[in-house]
């Protein structure tokens, strides 16, 4: 249930077309649905502004199918599935309207393409190898109602590439900076723009980067103000947080 649905329910009570007892029963039945293997949280959007997201890793296609049927039964659209394996996507596409990106392993069920935020989010990458994480961030932000501008392969090894895109970065409401290796991109961007920068360390790099730990520590120790950091390879977390920031003025809520 989203906030608009709750308001519509209360307006029916006010108008007399729905009794208080009927409204109370509807609200009592709404919060979650017990499927045995999952408790589907139907009130997530009401509490947090965005519906429940399905984490695909570790779930069987049949379990995800059941969760989707429960959510679709309540009229849910733009349902995000992260870390979705190709074979699971193929299974789900037989019974659901699923858009799937194999690069980021990102799935979106019943997409609407609705934009609810006024500004845009810029997703930038240090290198082409960071694109799977970038696309997870970008597609998450788009599914949550944001416009996204992609600026890829502008790492500090060729700083002139980044500087040529400053017009885009300086107009963004939020910048998501995705980089592996030493993770310097976030600090550089943080020193150039006046909006929040969300840094995403990736596991891209040679042995001494310790699976993304070197980039994570560099980003956590950034000397640029306004830089926050999510976990290694967590494009979803960055896209979700950027969406929350981009919606802060209340547009679409």
C-alpha positions as a Python dict, from the first residue, in 0.01 Angstrom:
ca = {
    (1, 'X'): (0, 0, 0),
    (2, 'X'): (136, 340, -98),
    (3, 'X'): (58, 671, 69),
    (4, 'X'): (-184, 769, -209),
    (5, 'X'): (-379, 447, -152),
    (6, 'X'): (-397, 514, 222),
    (7, 'X'): (-528, 867, 161),
    (8, 'X'): (-788, 731, -81),
    (9, 'X'): (-899, 480, 183),
    (10, 'X'): (-934, 752, 448),
    (11, 'X'): (-1125, 974, 205),
    (12, 'X'): (-1375, 692, 149),
    (13, 'X'): (-1427, 671, 525),
    (14, 'X'): (-1472, 1048, 541),
    (15, 'X'): (-1723, 1039, 254),
    (16, 'X'): (-1918, 757, 417),
    (17, 'X'): (-1867, 509, 131),
    (18, 'X'): (-1655, 285, 356),
    (19, 'X'): (-1719, 214, 722),
    (20, 'X'): (-1443, 255, 982),
    (21, 'X'): (-1462, -118, 1059),
    (22, 'X'): (-1415, -207, 691),
    (23, 'X'): (-1120, 31, 665),
    (24, 'X'): (-966, -112, 983),
    (25, 'X'): (-1000, -466, 844),
    (26, 'X'): (-836, -365, 517),
    (27, 'X'): (-544, -207, 702),
    (28, 'X'): (-515, -510, 930),
    (29, 'X'): (-489, -743, 631),
    (30, 'X'): (-249, -520, 439),
    (31, 'X'): (82, -509, 633),
    (32, 'X'): (235, -841, 528),
    (33, 'X'): (153, -1172, 366),
    (34, 'X'): (298, -1496, 498),
    (35, 'X'): (397, -1729, 213),
    (36, 'X'): (571, -1975, 442),
    (37, 'X'): (915, -1902, 300),
    (38, 'X'): (874, -1523, 286),
    (39, 'X'): (687, -1247, 466),
    (40, 'X'): (591, -1009, 184),
    (41, 'X'): (586, -656, 326),
    (42, 'X'): (293, -478, 158),
    (43, 'X'): (334, -165, 373),
    (44, 'X'): (697, -98, 279),
    (45, 'X'): (604, 182, 38),
    (46, 'X'): (382, 345, 300),
    (47, 'X'): (664, 349, 557),
    (48, 'X'): (965, 412, 335),
    (49, 'X'): (833, 556, 10),
    (50, 'X'): (939, 256, -202),
    (51, 'X'): (797, -94, -220),
    (52, 'X'): (979, -409, -112),
    (53, 'X'): (1273, -515, -331),
    (54, 'X'): (1342, -883, -404),
    (55, 'X'): (1703, -992, -351),
    (56, 'X'): (1737, -1268, -606),
    (57, 'X'): (2059, -1437, -492),
    (58, 'X'): (1983, -1743, -282),
    (59, 'X'): (1614, -1759, -378),
    (60, 'X'): (1476, -2022, -612),
    (61, 'X'): (1284, -1910, -922),
    (62, 'X'): (973, -2067, -770),
    (63, 'X'): (1009, -1863, -450),
    (64, 'X'): (1050, -1541, -646),
    (65, 'X'): (751, -1636, -860),
    (66, 'X'): (538, -1671, -548),
    (67, 'X'): (654, -1337, -407),
    (68, 'X'): (581, -1165, -738),
    (69, 'X'): (232, -1313, -757),
    (70, 'X'): (163, -1182, -406),
    (71, 'X'): (285, -834, -495),
    (72, 'X'): (107, -827, -829),
    (73, 'X'): (-210, -936, -651),
    (74, 'X'): (-195, -600, -471),
    (75, 'X'): (-142, -414, -800),
    (76, 'X'): (231, -354, -755),
    (77, 'X'): (430, -220, -1051),
    (78, 'X'): (800, -147, -1097),
    (79, 'X'): (901, -439, -874),
    (80, 'X'): (1280, -462, -851),
    (81, 'X'): (1470, -790, -841),
    (82, 'X'): (1845, -758, -779),
    (83, 'X'): (2119, -1018, -838),
    (84, 'X'): (1887, -1218, -1060),
    (85, 'X'): (2053, -1510, -1240),
    (86, 'X'): (1985, -1545, -1616),
    (87, 'X'): (1818, -1885, -1581),
    (88, 'X'): (1590, -1752, -1307),
    (89, 'X'): (1501, -1453, -1525),
    (90, 'X'): (1411, -1685, -1810),
    (91, 'X'): (1181, -1882, -1578),
    (92, 'X'): (1007, -1569, -1444),
    (93, 'X'): (956, -1421, -1790),
    (94, 'X'): (715, -1705, -1867),
    (95, 'X'): (456, -1570, -1623),
    (96, 'X'): (554, -1208, -1553),
    (97, 'X'): (626, -895, -1756),
    (98, 'X'): (993, -886, -1666),
    (99, 'X'): (1261, -662, -1815),
    (100, 'X'): (1605, -813, -1752),
    (101, 'X'): (1957, -677, -1789),
    (102, 'X'): (2212, -961, -1782),
    (103, 'X'): (2509, -726, -1732),
    (104, 'X'): (2386, -599, -1394),
    (105, 'X'): (2161, -900, -1323),
    (106, 'X'): (1882, -650, -1262),
    (107, 'X'): (1517, -735, -1317),
    (108, 'X'): (1214, -506, -1323),
    (109, 'X'): (862, -647, -1322),
    (110, 'X'): (572, -449, -1469),
    (111, 'X'): (779, -140, -1554),
    (112, 'X'): (597, 190, -1598),
    (113, 'X'): (878, 434, -1677),
    (114, 'X'): (721, 689, -1442),
    (115, 'X'): (940, 983, -1335),
    (116, 'X'): (848, 1138, -998),
    (117, 'X'): (1157, 1348, -912),
    (118, 'X'): (1241, 1690, -1061),
    (119, 'X'): (1618, 1660, -1099),
    (120, 'X'): (1843, 1390, -1237),
    (121, 'X'): (2103, 1153, -1096),
    (122, 'X'): (2442, 1119, -1264),
    (123, 'X'): (2604, 775, -1254),
    (124, 'X'): (2973, 783, -1341),
    (125, 'X'): (3234, 509, -1361),
    (126, 'X'): (3609, 493, -1335),
    (127, 'X'): (3628, 231, -1609),
    (128, 'X'): (3422, 12, -1838),
    (129, 'X'): (3483, -283, -1603),
    (130, 'X'): (3271, -104, -1341),
    (131, 'X'): (2963, -101, -1565),
    (132, 'X'): (2779, -395, -1402),
    (133, 'X'): (2769, -206, -1072),
    (134, 'X'): (2692, 123, -1250),
    (135, 'X'): (2397, -30, -1429),
    (136, 'X'): (2260, -176, -1108),
    (137, 'X'): (2271, 174, -957),
    (138, 'X'): (2129, 346, -1266),
    (139, 'X'): (1847, 97, -1321),
    (140, 'X'): (1754, 104, -952),
    (141, 'X'): (1729, 484, -961),
    (142, 'X'): (1521, 475, -1279),
    (143, 'X'): (1284, 214, -1137),
    (144, 'X'): (1231, 441, -835),
    (145, 'X'): (1118, 731, -1054),
    (146, 'X'): (1436, 921, -1140),
    (147, 'X'): (1599, 1046, -1458),
    (148, 'X'): (1955, 917, -1491),
    (149, 'X'): (2251, 1043, -1692),
    (150, 'X'): (2530, 792, -1749),
    (151, 'X'): (2893, 905, -1776),
    (152, 'X'): (3115, 600, -1810),
    (153, 'X'): (3491, 539, -1830),
    (154, 'X'): (3606, 875, -1691),
    (155, 'X'): (3856, 756, -1431),
    (156, 'X'): (4149, 952, -1295),
    (157, 'X'): (4398, 779, -1526),
    (158, 'X'): (4268, 1022, -1790),
    (159, 'X'): (4133, 1316, -1594),
    (160, 'X'): (4054, 1519, -1907),
    (161, 'X'): (3770, 1275, -1982),
    (162, 'X'): (3600, 1361, -1653),
    (163, 'X'): (3653, 1735, -1696),
    (164, 'X'): (3486, 1723, -2037),
    (165, 'X'): (3164, 1608, -1863),
    (166, 'X'): (3153, 1872, -1592),
    (167, 'X'): (2844, 2035, -1745),
    (168, 'X'): (2648, 1716, -1672),
    (169, 'X'): (2791, 1661, -1325),
    (170, 'X'): (2732, 2017, -1210),
    (171, 'X'): (2363, 2002, -1301),
    (172, 'X'): (2297, 1673, -1122),
    (173, 'X'): (2106, 1657, -793),
    (174, 'X'): (2316, 1357, -687),
    (175, 'X'): (2628, 1192, -832),
    (176, 'X'): (2696, 822, -791),
    (177, 'X'): (3071, 763, -841),
    (178, 'X'): (3158, 400, -908),
    (179, 'X'): (3523, 292, -914),
    (180, 'X'): (3756, 6, -832),
    (181, 'X'): (4136, -1, -816),
    (182, 'X'): (4231, 278, -569),
    (183, 'X'): (3886, 442, -584),
    (184, 'X'): (4013, 798, -631),
    (185, 'X'): (3725, 903, -857),
    (186, 'X'): (3488, 981, -570),
    (187, 'X'): (3727, 1228, -406),
    (188, 'X'): (3797, 1406, -734),
    (189, 'X'): (3427, 1442, -811),
    (190, 'X'): (3353, 1545, -454),
    (191, 'X'): (3590, 1838, -500),
    (192, 'X'): (3415, 1957, -818),
    (193, 'X'): (3040, 1946, -753),
    (194, 'X'): (2802, 2106, -502),
    (195, 'X'): (2565, 1808, -468),
    (196, 'X'): (2591, 1489, -258),
    (197, 'X'): (2830, 1227, -396),
    (198, 'X'): (2760, 861, -325),
    (199, 'X'): (3076, 655, -367),
    (200, 'X'): (3054, 291, -468),
    (201, 'X'): (3375, 87, -441),
    (202, 'X'): (3390, -210, -677),
    (203, 'X'): (3586, -533, -660),
    (204, 'X'): (3756, -447, -991),
    (205, 'X'): (4134, -448, -963),
    (206, 'X'): (4447, -657, -919),
    (207, 'X'): (4543, -866, -617),
    (208, 'X'): (4642, -590, -376),
    (209, 'X'): (4301, -425, -404),
    (210, 'X'): (4171, -712, -186),
    (211, 'X'): (3842, -754, -369),
    (212, 'X'): (3748, -386, -345),
    (213, 'X'): (3875, -319, 7),
    (214, 'X'): (4139, -71, -115),
    (215, 'X'): (3876, 134, -299),
    (216, 'X'): (3643, 117, 1),
    (217, 'X'): (3908, 247, 240),
    (218, 'X'): (4013, 523, -2),
    (219, 'X'): (3653, 640, -36),
    (220, 'X'): (3592, 626, 340),
    (221, 'X'): (3904, 842, 387),
    (222, 'X'): (3807, 1093, 119),
    (223, 'X'): (3924, 1448, 191),
    (224, 'X'): (3633, 1591, -12),
    (225, 'X'): (3328, 1703, 183),
    (226, 'X'): (2986, 1566, 93),
    (227, 'X'): (3103, 1215, -3),
    (228, 'X'): (2922, 916, 148),
    (229, 'X'): (3011, 552, 84),
    (230, 'X'): (2810, 232, 38),
    (231, 'X'): (2940, -123, 47),
    (232, 'X'): (3157, -291, -216),
    (233, 'X'): (2968, -356, -543),
    (234, 'X'): (2644, -224, -386),
    (235, 'X'): (2502, -43, -685),
    (236, 'X'): (2149, -104, -560),
    (237, 'X'): (2216, 70, -229),
    (238, 'X'): (2364, 371, -407),
    (239, 'X'): (2073, 399, -650),
    (240, 'X'): (1818, 372, -368),
    (241, 'X'): (1990, 636, -153),
    (242, 'X'): (2032, 870, -450),
    (243, 'X'): (1660, 837, -522),
    (244, 'X'): (1573, 930, -164),
    (245, 'X'): (1790, 1242, -191),
    (246, 'X'): (1647, 1336, -530),
    (247, 'X'): (1293, 1313, -390),
    (248, 'X'): (1368, 1522, -79),
    (249, 'X'): (1163, 1822, -194),
    (250, 'X'): (852, 1606, -179),
    (251, 'X'): (785, 1580, -553),
    (252, 'X'): (573, 1281, -637),
    (253, 'X'): (492, 1208, -271),
}
